[in-house]
Amino acid sequence: MGGRMVSQRDKPEPLDELEDFAGKIMRLYLMRHGIAIDREDVDCPPEPDRYLTPKGIQRTRAAARGLRDLRVKPASLLTSPYVRAVQTGEIVCEVLGLDPKQLRTTDALKPEAKPGRLVEELARLGGEVICFGHAPHMDEFIAHAVKATSSFTALKKSGVACLDIDSLSPLRATLFWLLTSRILRRLGD
């Protein structure tokens, strides 16, 4: 029996519950961008051009490995046009083995966009979709999707929320899970 011991870590459990969204029209992942250059930094560019810091890149890459371990494989990828969101999307594409050319920018993910604009974008898609954006917009969308009267989440940088969408018109969704960057990084270790 000189073979190597196989740990539970080497044999991931099937993620049937995570993969099974039968009866839903979409599984939507909302990822907040990673840590960006501080607005107070003297070298900080204008808001749309703020970029990820080295720490932001590292933590985003580690969080993306957690998404990979959760078997997230989106067919569609939408991002805010702001540099930090695009960079986050590119890092996730790299880690998940997706072509970054699939990333599509949309004003519906800008920080000031109304949640209804994102619903309009999503209406053209189906299956698994991942969006890269900003706070508080992501939290406002979650509240809108589940019919909450106000935001009840606080998505952290490089954190991800997963919603199962039953209907886009009218919008009906369930918040399936919400994971911080720290938890995603631990999953990806």
TISEPA-835399 format. One record per residue (C-alpha): residue number from 0; residue in three letters; y negated, x, z negated. Coordinates in pm, 1 decimal, decimal comma. Each point is the difference from the previous one (the first is absolute). Layout:
# TISEPA-835399
<NUM; "ALA"; <Y; X; Z>>
...
//
This chain:
# TISEPA-835399
<0; "MET"; <0,0; 0,0; 0,0>>
<1; "GLY"; <-238,5; 287,0; 59,5>>
<2; "GLY"; <-234,6; -232,9; 192,5>>
<3; "ARG"; <-357,8; -62,9; -93,0>>
<4; "MET"; <-70,6; -285,2; -241,2>>
<5; "VAL"; <-182,2; -285,9; 170,0>>
<6; "SER"; <-270,6; -144,8; -217,1>>
<7; "GLN"; <-138,4; -350,8; 21,9>>
<8; "ARG"; <-314,0; 162,0; 139,9>>
<9; "ASP"; <200,5; 125,4; 299,3>>
<10; "LYS"; <129,2; -349,4; 71,6>>
<11; "PRO"; <-293,9; -239,0; 7,8>>
<12; "GLU"; <77,1; -359,1; -84,2>>
<13; "PRO"; <-18,5; -241,9; 291,3>>
<14; "LEU"; <-339,9; -160,3; 14,8>>
<15; "ASP"; <124,5; -335,4; 124,7>>
<16; "GLU"; <-250,2; -189,2; -211,9>>
<17; "LEU"; <-286,8; 208,5; 136,4>>
<18; "GLU"; <124,5; -22,0; 355,7>>
<19; "ASP"; <81,9; -370,1; 0,5>>
<20; "PHE"; <-303,0; -207,7; 74,3>>
<21; "ALA"; <181,7; -267,2; 195,9>>
<22; "GLY"; <-207,8; -311,1; 42,3>>
<23; "LYS"; <-322,3; 199,2; -23,2>>
<24; "ILE"; <-206,9; 72,5; 306,3>>
<25; "MET"; <-125,3; 335,0; -119,8>>
<26; "ARG"; <39,7; 268,2; -263,5>>
<27; "LEU"; <-346,9; 145,5; -54,7>>
<28; "TYR"; <-71,3; 331,1; -172,5>>
<29; "LEU"; <-356,4; 69,2; -108,3>>
<30; "MET"; <-71,3; 365,6; -79,5>>
<31; "ARG"; <-325,4; 116,9; -145,8>>
<32; "HIS"; <-125,5; 332,8; 135,7>>
<33; "GLY"; <55,3; 321,0; -196,0>>
<34; "ILE"; <-250,6; 191,3; -210,4>>
<35; "ALA"; <-310,5; 72,5; 208,6>>
<36; "ILE"; <-298,5; 228,6; -45,1>>
<37; "ASP"; <-222,8; -128,2; -279,7>>
<38; "ARG"; <-308,1; -191,5; 108,8>>
<39; "GLU"; <-205,4; 214,3; -242,4>>
<40; "ASP"; <115,1; 328,5; 159,6>>
<41; "VAL"; <-292,7; 173,3; 172,6>>
<42; "ASP"; <224,4; 55,8; 305,0>>
<43; "CYS"; <105,7; -365,2; 18,2>>
<44; "PRO"; <-43,8; -142,7; 351,2>>
<45; "PRO"; <-107,1; -361,0; 67,7>>
<46; "GLU"; <237,6; -266,5; -138,2>>
<47; "PRO"; <202,8; -57,7; 320,2>>
<48; "ASP"; <58,9; 375,7; 31,5>>
<49; "ARG"; <118,5; 71,4; -355,2>>
<50; "TYR"; <328,5; 188,2; 25,3>>
<51; "LEU"; <303,7; 62,1; -219,3>>
<52; "THR"; <-12,5; 292,3; -240,1>>
<53; "PRO"; <288,2; 249,8; -11,7>>
<54; "LYS"; <122,7; -182,3; -313,4>>
<55; "GLY"; <-33,0; -330,5; 186,4>>
<56; "ILE"; <206,9; 132,8; 289,7>>
<57; "GLN"; <269,5; 134,4; -232,7>>
<58; "ARG"; <25,7; -320,6; -205,2>>
<59; "THR"; <-2,8; -220,2; 308,4>>
<60; "ARG"; <280,5; 204,7; 157,0>>
<61; "ALA"; <203,3; -28,2; -323,8>>
<62; "ALA"; <-63,2; -376,7; -19,8>>
<63; "ALA"; <108,6; -33,9; 363,8>>
<64; "ARG"; <330,6; 166,4; -90,4>>
<65; "GLY"; <45,4; -281,8; -252,3>>
<66; "LEU"; <-55,7; -251,9; 280,0>>
<67; "ARG"; <259,7; 184,8; 206,2>>
<68; "ASP"; <247,9; -28,2; -288,8>>
<69; "LEU"; <-72,3; -374,2; -14,4>>
<70; "ARG"; <91,4; -8,4; 371,4>>
<71; "VAL"; <-339,7; -124,7; 110,5>>
<72; "LYS"; <2,8; -0,1; 382,0>>
<73; "PRO"; <-297,3; -193,8; 132,3>>
<74; "ALA"; <-8,3; -107,6; 361,4>>
<75; "SER"; <-379,9; -34,0; -6,8>>
<76; "LEU"; <-260,4; 219,3; -168,8>>
<77; "LEU"; <-361,8; -102,9; -51,9>>
<78; "THR"; <-274,2; 209,7; -156,2>>
<79; "SER"; <-363,5; -16,7; -91,2>>
<80; "PRO"; <-202,2; 219,6; 237,0>>
<81; "TYR"; <-128,8; 200,2; -300,0>>
<82; "VAL"; <125,7; 359,5; 7,9>>
<83; "ARG"; <177,3; -7,8; -338,2>>
<84; "ALA"; <203,8; -308,7; 96,3>>
<85; "VAL"; <92,4; 144,6; 340,6>>
<86; "GLN"; <108,9; 325,8; -166,4>>
<87; "THR"; <213,8; -197,6; -246,2>>
<88; "GLY"; <163,7; -183,8; 289,7>>
<89; "GLU"; <65,9; 323,3; 187,7>>
<90; "ILE"; <166,2; 156,0; -305,8>>
<91; "VAL"; <221,5; -306,8; -46,8>>
<92; "CYS"; <96,0; 10,6; 369,8>>
<93; "GLU"; <96,0; 366,4; -32,3>>
<94; "VAL"; <217,6; -59,5; -307,6>>
<95; "LEU"; <163,9; -316,4; 135,3>>
<96; "GLY"; <66,8; 158,3; 338,2>>
<97; "LEU"; <-229,9; -239,2; 187,4>>
<98; "ASP"; <-224,5; 81,1; 293,6>>
<99; "PRO"; <-360,4; 16,4; -130,4>>
<100; "LYS"; <-108,7; -140,2; 338,3>>
<101; "GLN"; <134,4; -333,1; -130,6>>
<102; "LEU"; <-286,5; -8,5; -253,1>>
<103; "ARG"; <-255,4; -256,7; 110,8>>
<104; "THR"; <-347,3; -11,2; -153,5>>
<105; "THR"; <-155,6; -333,9; -84,6>>
<106; "ASP"; <-328,8; -104,1; -156,0>>
<107; "ALA"; <202,7; -263,4; -189,1>>
<108; "LEU"; <96,8; 280,5; -242,7>>
<109; "LYS"; <-351,2; 130,5; -65,2>>
<110; "PRO"; <-104,0; -19,7; -366,8>>
<111; "GLU"; <-241,3; -288,9; 58,6>>
<112; "ALA"; <228,1; -209,3; 224,4>>
<113; "LYS"; <94,5; -351,7; -105,3>>
<114; "PRO"; <373,6; -59,9; -63,6>>
<115; "GLY"; <11,4; -263,2; 275,2>>
<116; "ARG"; <-72,3; 265,9; 262,9>>
<117; "LEU"; <318,3; 184,3; -92,6>>
<118; "VAL"; <197,3; -324,9; 24,9>>
<119; "GLU"; <-126,8; -33,0; 359,5>>
<120; "GLU"; <122,5; 353,8; 78,1>>
<121; "LEU"; <337,7; -63,9; -161,1>>
<122; "ALA"; <47,8; -319,9; 202,6>>
<123; "ARG"; <62,9; 221,1; 305,6>>
<124; "LEU"; <279,0; 191,0; -175,3>>
<125; "GLY"; <332,1; -61,0; -172,5>>
<126; "GLY"; <280,7; 175,3; -184,1>>
<127; "GLU"; <-105,3; 290,6; -222,3>>
<128; "VAL"; <-367,7; 95,1; 6,0>>
<129; "ILE"; <-186,1; 263,6; -200,6>>
<130; "CYS"; <-376,7; 4,4; -45,5>>
<131; "PHE"; <-213,1; 288,2; -126,6>>
<132; "GLY"; <-326,8; -92,4; -164,1>>
<133; "HIS"; <-227,5; -8,6; -299,8>>
<134; "ALA"; <-69,9; -153,3; -338,9>>
<135; "PRO"; <-105,2; -262,8; -79,9>>
<136; "HIS"; <82,7; -140,5; 345,2>>
<137; "MET"; <377,8; 43,1; -42,6>>
<138; "ASP"; <-4,2; -174,9; -339,6>>
<139; "GLU"; <-215,1; -280,8; 138,2>>
<140; "PHE"; <249,5; -47,9; 283,2>>
<141; "ILE"; <292,3; -15,7; -245,2>>
<142; "ALA"; <-181,4; -267,0; -204,2>>
<143; "HIS"; <-83,8; -193,8; 317,1>>
<144; "ALA"; <359,8; 21,1; 124,8>>
<145; "VAL"; <153,9; -135,2; -321,3>>
<146; "LYS"; <-274,8; -259,9; -54,5>>
<147; "ALA"; <-134,1; 159,9; -319,4>>
<148; "THR"; <-352,0; -97,7; -97,5>>
<149; "SER"; <-101,0; 365,3; -39,9>>
<150; "SER"; <141,6; 350,0; 29,6>>
<151; "PHE"; <270,8; 72,9; -253,9>>
<152; "THR"; <119,1; 336,9; 131,8>>
<153; "ALA"; <-164,7; 341,7; 6,8>>
<154; "LEU"; <172,1; 203,9; 267,5>>
<155; "LYS"; <-35,0; 368,4; -85,5>>
<156; "LYS"; <-58,6; 275,7; 255,5>>
<157; "SER"; <317,2; 52,2; 207,2>>
<158; "GLY"; <149,5; -305,0; -171,1>>
<159; "VAL"; <179,7; -267,9; 200,8>>
<160; "ALA"; <45,4; -375,1; -32,0>>
<161; "CYS"; <277,9; -184,0; 181,4>>
<162; "LEU"; <-44,7; -364,8; 94,0>>
<163; "ASP"; <241,4; -235,7; 167,7>>
<164; "ILE"; <-192,2; -230,5; 232,3>>
<165; "ASP"; <150,3; -346,4; 43,3>>
<166; "SER"; <-278,4; -132,7; 220,6>>
<167; "LEU"; <-325,0; 127,6; 147,2>>
<168; "SER"; <-142,5; -344,2; 76,0>>
<169; "PRO"; <-45,7; -107,9; -267,9>>
<170; "LEU"; <42,3; 334,1; -174,0>>
<171; "ARG"; <288,0; -5,0; -251,2>>
<172; "ALA"; <132,3; 318,7; -153,0>>
<173; "THR"; <182,4; 141,7; -299,7>>
<174; "LEU"; <-86,9; 329,1; -163,2>>
<175; "PHE"; <341,4; 167,6; 7,7>>
<176; "TRP"; <-96,8; 325,4; -172,6>>
<177; "LEU"; <-292,3; 229,2; -71,8>>
<178; "LEU"; <58,6; 370,7; -64,0>>
<179; "THR"; <-243,6; 265,9; -110,0>>
<180; "SER"; <-12,5; 336,0; 171,4>>
<181; "ARG"; <159,4; 153,7; -310,0>>
<182; "ILE"; <304,9; -228,2; 23,2>>
<183; "LEU"; <30,2; 57,6; 375,7>>
<184; "ARG"; <-21,1; 375,7; -54,6>>
<185; "ARG"; <281,6; -18,6; -255,3>>
<186; "LEU"; <212,8; -203,8; 240,7>>
<187; "GLY"; <-53,3; 264,1; 266,2>>
<188; "ASP"; <87,9; 298,1; -219,3>>
//
